[in-house]
Amino acid sequence: MAKIAFWITAGPDLRDKALANLILAGRLKTHRNQDVEVYFFGPGVRLASVGDAAIDEALATLTGAQVPLAACPANADQYGVTEQVSARGITMELAGEALVRLVEQGYQIVGV
């Protein structure tokens, strides 16, 4: 089984790029039962906070498939979106700790 972590740095201005990868993460989990995680960093944290129907659907698919979703709390504070991100079921984990954890656990990091 592959271990893939999607590191989403694309913000709302690159919505389609991020959305394609969120959908891919969901499909890898639901259709191929791969070990997938998603982490939102930098402008990607803003993307996770906006009320966009397609993003919401992709996040719901990931949540339903029990894909761990996390975001950088420093970025969430910086953009003033901590409440919105947390309300979507996205946990907060410091970026450095998340990256080291994922690498130590053998995940391949896919940056978007």
N, C-alpha and C positions, 0 to 999 in steps of 0.2 A: 504494500500500500504506500502511495506517495504521501508526503507530508508537505503541504504547500501553505504558505502564509502570504496573503495579499496585503501589501503595505500601500495603502491608499493616500497619496499626497495630492492628488488632483482635486481641486476645489470646484465650486459651482461653475466657474468659467470653462472647465474641462469636463463637464458633467457626463457627456456621452462616453468619453474615454473611461472614466471611473465606473459608469453604469455597466459597460461591457464586461468589465472585470468582476463586478459584484455578481452579475448574472452567471459568468463562468464559474465563480466560486460556488454558487448555489448548485449549478449543474454537476460540478465535480463531486459535490457531496451527495446530492439526491440521486444521480444516475450512475455514479461510479463508486460511491461510498468511500471517497478519499478523505484523508484527515486534513481538514481545511480550517484555517483561522483568518480573520480579517482584522486589520489594525488601521485606524484613521489617524493621520499625522499631518501637522501643518494645515494648509488649506483644506485638506480632506476632512478635517473635523468640522469645518463649516458646511461641507457637502452633506455630512451626516445629520446636520441640524435643520436643513431646509425642508419645507413641506412640498416635496415634489412627488407626484403620483408614481412614477416609474422607480424612483429611488426607494420610496416607501414599500413598493411591491417587492423589490429585490431584497430589502432588509427583512421584510416579513418572511420571505422564502428562506433566507439564511437563519433567522430565528427559529422558524418551524423545523428546520433540519438540524437544529441544535449546533450551529456553527458559532464558536466563540467570537464575539465582536468586542473590540476594545478601542479606546481612543486615548490620546494624550491629554491628561488633565491640565497641563500648563497651556497647551494650545486652546483647549476649551475655555479656560479662564481668559486667555488673551483675546479671543474672539467674542467672549460674552455669551457662550452657547452651552454652558455646562448643563443647565436644566433641560434644555431641548434634547441634547445628546443622551443624557441619562434616562429621559422619559422614553426613549426608543429601545431601552434595554441594553444599551452599550455601556460596558463597564469602563472604568478609568484605570489605566496602568501607565506609569511613566515610560516614555519612549525608550530610554536606555535600557531599562529593566526588561521591557517587552522584547526588544531586539536581541539582547543577550539570551534571554530565556528561549526564544524561538530557535536561535542558532544552536544553543546547547542541546535542545530537544531534537535536532536534526531536520528542522523545516528548511525548505528551499524558499527564499524570500523573492516574491515577485513584486517589483516596484511599479506603481502606476501613478 
